[in-house]
Amino acid sequence: MTDTIENASDDRAIPTPALLLGAAGLIPFLLPALALHFDLSAISPWDRMIRGGLAAYAALIASFLGGVRWGVALRAGPEAGRTALFVVSVLPSLVAWIALALPRPHDLSLLIALFLGLAVMDVRLAARGDVPRWFGTLRLALSTGAVGALILAFAAPGA
């Protein structure tokens, strides 16, 4: 059984586990965003918790994506800009932390900008050959889902 969508020798083929786990990782973005968008506070008094949970999850995922850069830096030689990769790898966590301290709606605005920036960096990592090409494709799709959910929450009533 193959664990990729396409031919395993092609670095454009997204491994099935990465695709499925990535898609599952969008659920905690989408469910709270939809609940906020459709103003389900009438049936649940937890809208503040739902929104806070969405922002916290986005911050956690941003930190995870920073860790990807740390891993790329571990494999890079000093001539490949390793120091810059290490520095860039901690920025998503710091920016996400700042976002969590900001008042509404600025927290989600900063998280949206962060995910857009991470998407660009992920595509660049793949284009430079620092990661497999499938990673750029997957990250672009997942970032689109995450940013879309954050925008939906941002535009929700009372956001």
Summary of the structure (lengths in Angstrom):
residues: 159
radius of gyration: 17.0
end to end distance: 45.9
largest distance: 57.3
contacts: 485
relative contact order: 0.16
helix: 75%
strand: 1%
